[in-house]
């Protein structure tokens, strides 16, 4: 959390971030979400990481990192003009990946059960 009030922005994603429903759990949307999908029969071991980060220009970046477990994978940064749009995209992508068979591996400290 930002400790200096003079540089703390209105778009800070620290303590008061909105929550969204992901996989039947209420989750803090500013946290990282790590998903895995494995199928030994298909030799498939994939990861998908979603993170919301404020940028220097007052907008919010949705950072996506995906690939084979153990590899570097690929990274994509999508800039959104406000946190509401970024959170909506974050939640939609998480739901889409869960529907494809990904499982939540790393749960942020701010998540709660059903």
GROMACS elastic network, one bead per residue, 0.5 to 0.9 nm:
[ bonds ]
;  ai    aj funct       b0    kb
    1    12     6  0.88176   500
    1    13     6  0.87506   500
    1    14     6  0.55782   500
    1    15     6  0.71678   500
    2     5     6  0.73222   500
    2     7     6  0.80831   500
    2     8     6  0.62996   500
    2    12     6  0.84812   500
    2    14     6  0.77376   500
    3     7     6  0.88700   500
    3     8     6  0.80134   500
    4     7     6  0.60261   500
    4     8     6  0.65197   500
    5     8     6  0.51082   500
    5     9     6  0.84869   500
    6     9     6  0.84334   500
    8    11     6  0.84226   500
    8    12     6  0.68381   500
    9    12     6  0.54411   500
    9    58     6  0.79532   500
   10    13     6  0.88022   500
   10    58     6  0.86206   500
   11    54     6  0.69449   500
   11    58     6  0.68679   500
   11    59     6  0.74995   500
   11    60     6  0.77656   500
   11    82     6  0.76196   500
   11    83     6  0.69161   500
   12    15     6  0.83333   500
   12    16     6  0.84077   500
   12    17     6  0.82141   500
   12    53     6  0.87319   500
   12    54     6  0.66757   500
   12    83     6  0.89871   500
   13    16     6  0.68801   500
   13    17     6  0.54723   500
   13    18     6  0.87643   500
   13    29     6  0.87106   500
   13    30     6  0.57668   500
   13    31     6  0.87406   500
   13    52     6  0.79053   500
   13    53     6  0.72427   500
   13    54     6  0.69490   500
   13    60     6  0.89401   500
   13    83     6  0.81681   500
   14    17     6  0.63459   500
   14    30     6  0.71986   500
   14    31     6  0.89378   500
   15    30     6  0.87644   500
   16    28     6  0.89462   500
   17    28     6  0.64614   500
   17    29     6  0.64114   500
   17    30     6  0.59567   500
   17    31     6  0.89250   500
   17    83     6  0.89679   500
   18    27     6  0.85288   500
   18    28     6  0.62870   500
   18    29     6  0.59571   500
   18    30     6  0.76147   500
   18    84     6  0.84848   500
   18    87     6  0.78572   500
   19    26     6  0.62361   500
   19    27     6  0.52130   500
   19    29     6  0.51233   500
   19    30     6  0.81941   500
   19    87     6  0.84369   500
   19   111     6  0.85753   500
   20    25     6  0.80962   500
   20    26     6  0.55976   500
   20    27     6  0.54687   500
   20    28     6  0.67752   500
   20    29     6  0.62650   500
   20    87     6  0.80064   500
   20    88     6  0.83627   500
   20    90     6  0.89936   500
   20    91     6  0.63373   500
   21    24     6  0.60565   500
   21    25     6  0.54864   500
   21    27     6  0.62189   500
   21    91     6  0.72822   500
   21    95     6  0.84957   500
   22    25     6  0.53420   500
   22    26     6  0.63796   500
   22    27     6  0.65475   500
   22    91     6  0.67123   500
   22    92     6  0.88030   500
   22    94     6  0.65756   500
   22    95     6  0.60859   500
   22    98     6  0.82685   500
   23    26     6  0.83437   500
   23    94     6  0.82725   500
   23    95     6  0.68709   500
   23    98     6  0.68553   500
   23    99     6  0.89474   500
   23   103     6  0.87480   500
   23   104     6  0.81318   500
   24   113     6  0.77785   500
   24   114     6  0.60827   500
   25   111     6  0.71133   500
   25   112     6  0.61717   500
   25   113     6  0.52743   500
   25   114     6  0.52233   500
   26   110     6  0.88062   500
   26   111     6  0.58801   500
   26   112     6  0.55885   500
   26   113     6  0.67439   500
   26   114     6  0.69567   500
   27    30     6  0.87989   500
   27    31     6  0.82695   500
   27   107     6  0.83204   500
   27   108     6  0.76851   500
   27   110     6  0.65599   500
   27   112     6  0.65340   500
   27   113     6  0.87808   500
   28    31     6  0.59640   500
   28    32     6  0.89318   500
   28   108     6  0.73172   500
   28   109     6  0.83424   500
   28   110     6  0.54186   500
   28   111     6  0.57590   500
   28   112     6  0.87373   500
   29    32     6  0.78587   500
   29    33     6  0.86314   500
   29    51     6  0.84554   500
   29    52     6  0.75217   500
   29    87     6  0.62823   500
   29    90     6  0.74262   500
   29    91     6  0.76175   500
   29   110     6  0.89669   500
   30    51     6  0.69123   500
   30    52     6  0.53611   500
   30    53     6  0.74543   500
   30    87     6  0.78743   500
   31    50     6  0.83246   500
   31    51     6  0.62386   500
   31    52     6  0.68432   500
   31   107     6  0.85573   500
   31   108     6  0.59454   500
   31   109     6  0.83741   500
   31   110     6  0.79504   500
   32    49     6  0.68311   500
   32    50     6  0.55285   500
   32    52     6  0.70931   500
   32   106     6  0.80736   500
   32   107     6  0.79831   500
   32   108     6  0.67782   500
   33    48     6  0.80867   500
   33    49     6  0.56115   500
   33    50     6  0.51882   500
   33    51     6  0.65955   500
   33    94     6  0.81526   500
   33   104     6  0.73275   500
   33   105     6  0.79285   500
   33   106     6  0.62638   500
   33   107     6  0.64957   500
   33   108     6  0.71596   500
   34    47     6  0.71123   500
   34    48     6  0.59067   500
   34    50     6  0.66927   500
   34    51     6  0.89417   500
   34   103     6  0.84472   500
   34   104     6  0.60931   500
   34   105     6  0.55779   500
   34   106     6  0.51703   500
   34   107     6  0.74331   500
   35    46     6  0.82926   500
   35    47     6  0.55678   500
   35    48     6  0.50646   500
   35    49     6  0.62708   500
   35    50     6  0.85567   500
   35    94     6  0.84983   500
   35    97     6  0.80110   500
   35    98     6  0.81665   500
   35   102     6  0.57325   500
   35   103     6  0.52898   500
   35   105     6  0.54394   500
   35   106     6  0.73053   500
   36    45     6  0.73037   500
   36    46     6  0.56160   500
   36    48     6  0.64151   500
   36    49     6  0.88452   500
   36    69     6  0.81481   500
   36   101     6  0.85384   500
   36   102     6  0.51952   500
   36   103     6  0.53295   500
   36   104     6  0.66609   500
   36   105     6  0.64945   500
   37    44     6  0.73392   500
   37    45     6  0.58442   500
   37    46     6  0.51296   500
   37    47     6  0.63960   500
   37    48     6  0.85235   500
   37   100     6  0.86575   500
   37   101     6  0.62853   500
   37   103     6  0.62811   500
   38    42     6  0.85354   500
   38    43     6  0.77918   500
   38    44     6  0.52578   500
   38    46     6  0.63130   500
   38    47     6  0.87543   500
   38   101     6  0.86639   500
   38   102     6  0.79517   500
   39    42     6  0.55330   500
   39    43     6  0.60176   500
   39    45     6  0.65920   500
   40    44     6  0.61728   500
   40    45     6  0.78363   500
   41    44     6  0.76939   500
   42    45     6  0.89118   500
   44    68     6  0.77993   500
   45    67     6  0.84625   500
   45    68     6  0.56187   500
   45    69     6  0.55770   500
   45    70     6  0.87868   500
   46    66     6  0.73507   500
   46    67     6  0.55656   500
   46    69     6  0.52252   500
   46    70     6  0.89289   500
   46   102     6  0.84973   500
   47    65     6  0.80326   500
   47    66     6  0.54923   500
   47    67     6  0.56426   500
   47    68     6  0.60990   500
   47    69     6  0.57121   500
   47    73     6  0.85334   500
   47   102     6  0.81851   500
   48    64     6  0.72096   500
   48    65     6  0.58092   500
   48    67     6  0.68464   500
   48    68     6  0.89571   500
   48    97     6  0.82537   500
   48   102     6  0.83441   500
   49    63     6  0.79553   500
   49    64     6  0.56984   500
   49    65     6  0.50115   500
   49    66     6  0.62023   500
   50    62     6  0.70415   500
   50    63     6  0.58654   500
   50    65     6  0.66995   500
   50    66     6  0.88090   500
   50    90     6  0.70165   500
   50    93     6  0.84775   500
   50    94     6  0.78637   500
   51    61     6  0.81872   500
   51    62     6  0.58201   500
   51    63     6  0.51207   500
   51    64     6  0.66199   500
   51    65     6  0.86406   500
   51    90     6  0.79873   500
   52    60     6  0.68807   500
   52    61     6  0.57870   500
   52    63     6  0.62057   500
   52    64     6  0.89474   500
   52    83     6  0.86843   500
   52    86     6  0.73840   500
   52    87     6  0.77590   500
   52    90     6  0.77765   500
   53    59     6  0.88983   500
   53    60     6  0.57721   500
   53    61     6  0.51803   500
   53    62     6  0.64600   500
   53    63     6  0.73973   500
   54    57     6  0.83576   500
   54    58     6  0.69478   500
   54    59     6  0.61405   500
   54    61     6  0.59659   500
   54    62     6  0.87548   500
   54    83     6  0.84774   500
   55    58     6  0.59989   500
   55    59     6  0.57848   500
   55    60     6  0.57323   500
   55    61     6  0.64028   500
   55    79     6  0.84716   500
   56    59     6  0.74869   500
   56    60     6  0.89404   500
   57    60     6  0.85472   500
   58    81     6  0.76956   500
   58    82     6  0.80324   500
   59    79     6  0.67117   500
   59    80     6  0.58298   500
   59    82     6  0.55296   500
   59    83     6  0.73417   500
   60    78     6  0.83324   500
   60    79     6  0.57654   500
   60    80     6  0.52277   500
   60    81     6  0.64152   500
   60    82     6  0.59901   500
   60    83     6  0.58108   500
   60    85     6  0.87811   500
   60    86     6  0.65188   500
   61    77     6  0.61551   500
   61    78     6  0.54170   500
   61    80     6  0.60399   500
   61    81     6  0.87663   500
   61    83     6  0.86805   500
   61    86     6  0.71001   500
   62    76     6  0.81197   500
   62    77     6  0.57431   500
   62    78     6  0.51095   500
   62    79     6  0.63632   500
   62    80     6  0.75511   500
   62    86     6  0.62692   500
   62    87     6  0.83496   500
   62    89     6  0.81333   500
   62    90     6  0.70969   500
   63    75     6  0.70497   500
   63    76     6  0.57924   500
   63    78     6  0.64485   500
   63    79     6  0.86891   500
   64    74     6  0.80386   500
   64    75     6  0.55824   500
   64    76     6  0.51308   500
   64    77     6  0.64133   500
   64    78     6  0.81702   500
   65    72     6  0.86757   500
   65    73     6  0.65353   500
   65    74     6  0.55073   500
   65    76     6  0.65077   500
   65    77     6  0.88809   500
   66    69     6  0.87260   500
   66    72     6  0.82311   500
   66    73     6  0.51976   500
   66    74     6  0.54406   500
   66    75     6  0.67151   500
   66    76     6  0.88322   500
   67    70     6  0.86003   500
   67    71     6  0.67889   500
   67    72     6  0.70209   500
   67    74     6  0.62013   500
   68    71     6  0.55080   500
   68    72     6  0.77352   500
   68    73     6  0.63516   500
   69    72     6  0.81574   500
   69    73     6  0.81645   500
   70    73     6  0.86096   500
   72    75     6  0.89278   500
   78    86     6  0.84903   500
   79    82     6  0.88631   500
   79    86     6  0.78209   500
   80    83     6  0.70825   500
   80    84     6  0.86500   500
   80    85     6  0.62675   500
   80    86     6  0.55572   500
   81    84     6  0.86935   500
   81    85     6  0.73264   500
   81    86     6  0.79847   500
   82    85     6  0.58402   500
   82    86     6  0.66233   500
   82    87     6  0.88838   500
   83    86     6  0.50111   500
   83    87     6  0.59529   500
   83    88     6  0.84714   500
   84    87     6  0.52115   500
   84    88     6  0.61581   500
   84    89     6  0.87105   500
   85    88     6  0.50991   500
   85    89     6  0.62763   500
   85    90     6  0.85705   500
   86    89     6  0.52039   500
   86    90     6  0.60831   500
   86    91     6  0.86747   500
   87    91     6  0.60900   500
   87    92     6  0.84662   500
   88    91     6  0.52887   500
   88    92     6  0.61429   500
   88    93     6  0.86391   500
   89    92     6  0.50561   500
   89    93     6  0.60453   500
   89    94     6  0.84833   500
   90    93     6  0.53459   500
   90    94     6  0.61909   500
   90    95     6  0.87033   500
   91    94     6  0.51242   500
   91    95     6  0.61763   500
   91    96     6  0.85599   500
   92    95     6  0.52008   500
   92    96     6  0.61172   500
   92    97     6  0.87040   500
   93    97     6  0.61807   500
   93    98     6  0.86060   500
   94    97     6  0.52331   500
   94    98     6  0.62082   500
   94    99     6  0.86344   500
   95    98     6  0.51237   500
   95    99     6  0.61697   500
   95   100     6  0.87592   500
   96    99     6  0.51815   500
   96   100     6  0.65131   500
   97   100     6  0.50757   500
   97   101     6  0.66566   500
   97   102     6  0.56278   500
   97   103     6  0.84067   500
   98   101     6  0.52459   500
   98   103     6  0.63119   500
   98   104     6  0.80056   500
   99   102     6  0.72221   500
  104   107     6  0.69099   500
  107   110     6  0.81851   500
  107   111     6  0.66908   500
  108   111     6  0.58001   500
  109   112     6  0.84747   500
